[in-house]
Amino acid sequence: MTKFTAIILWPVVYILDVLSWLLGFQAFKEARDSSNKLFKGIMQRNKGFFEAGDSSNSPILTDK
């Protein structure tokens, strides 16, 4: 009986494992894309601060 149960359950467990791996990979890809967008947004917002010699739109040096 246990051999029969193992033969039946093995493909089900394997398919669930593959599906969970695919879903996890998709979630990782979406998290990576959103973190890249966040990083690009921060760099775009602080672009004036990082440019050398231009502090006109710097978020830190506001009083002139």
CYANA upper distance limits for C-alpha pairs under 8 A (distance plus 0.5 A):
  1 MET  CA      5 THR  CA      6.71
  2 THR  CA      6 ALA  CA      6.55
  3 LYS  CA      7 ILE  CA      6.72
  4 PHE  CA      8 ILE  CA      6.81
  5 THR  CA      9 LEU  CA      6.46
  6 ALA  CA     10 TRP  CA      6.24
  7 ILE  CA     11 PRO  CA      8.11
  8 ILE  CA     12 VAL  CA      7.86
  9 LEU  CA     13 VAL  CA      6.61
 10 TRP  CA     14 TYR  CA      6.56
 11 PRO  CA     15 ILE  CA      6.51
 12 VAL  CA     16 LEU  CA      6.70
 13 VAL  CA     17 ASP  CA      6.55
 14 TYR  CA     18 VAL  CA      6.75
 15 ILE  CA     19 LEU  CA      6.62
 16 LEU  CA     20 SER  CA      6.56
 17 ASP  CA     21 TRP  CA      6.66
 18 VAL  CA     22 LEU  CA      6.70
 19 LEU  CA     23 LEU  CA      6.64
 20 SER  CA     24 GLY  CA      6.47
 21 TRP  CA     25 PHE  CA      6.54
 22 LEU  CA     26 GLN  CA      6.67
 23 LEU  CA     27 ALA  CA      6.69
 24 GLY  CA     28 PHE  CA      6.63
 25 PHE  CA     29 LYS  CA      6.64
 26 GLN  CA     30 GLU  CA      6.71
 27 ALA  CA     31 ALA  CA      6.64
 28 PHE  CA     32 ARG  CA      6.60
 29 LYS  CA     33 ASP  CA      6.67
 30 GLU  CA     34 SER  CA      6.64
 31 ALA  CA     35 SER  CA      6.61
 32 ARG  CA     36 ASN  CA      6.67
 33 ASP  CA     37 LYS  CA      6.77
 34 SER  CA     38 LEU  CA      6.65
 35 SER  CA     39 PHE  CA      6.59
 36 ASN  CA     40 LYS  CA      6.61
 37 LYS  CA     41 GLY  CA      6.56
 38 LEU  CA     42 ILE  CA      6.73
 39 PHE  CA     43 MET  CA      6.68
 40 LYS  CA     44 GLN  CA      6.50
 41 GLY  CA     45 ARG  CA      6.59
 42 ILE  CA     46 ASN  CA      6.67
 43 MET  CA     47 LYS  CA      6.17
 46 ASN  CA     50 PHE  CA      7.02
 46 ASN  CA     58 SER  CA      7.62
 46 ASN  CA     59 PRO  CA      7.79
 47 LYS  CA     51 GLU  CA      6.83
 48 GLY  CA     54 ASP  CA      6.89
 48 GLY  CA     55 SER  CA      6.86
 48 GLY  CA     56 SER  CA      7.70
 48 GLY  CA     57 ASN  CA      6.02
 48 GLY  CA     58 SER  CA      6.07
 49 PHE  CA     54 ASP  CA      7.66
 49 PHE  CA     55 SER  CA      6.51
 49 PHE  CA     57 ASN  CA      7.44
 49 PHE  CA     58 SER  CA      5.11
 49 PHE  CA     59 PRO  CA      7.45
 49 PHE  CA     60 ILE  CA      8.47
 51 GLU  CA     55 SER  CA      8.33
 54 ASP  CA     58 SER  CA      8.44
 55 SER  CA     61 LEU  CA      7.29
 56 SER  CA     62 THR  CA      8.50
 57 ASN  CA     62 THR  CA      8.31
 58 SER  CA     62 THR  CA      7.18
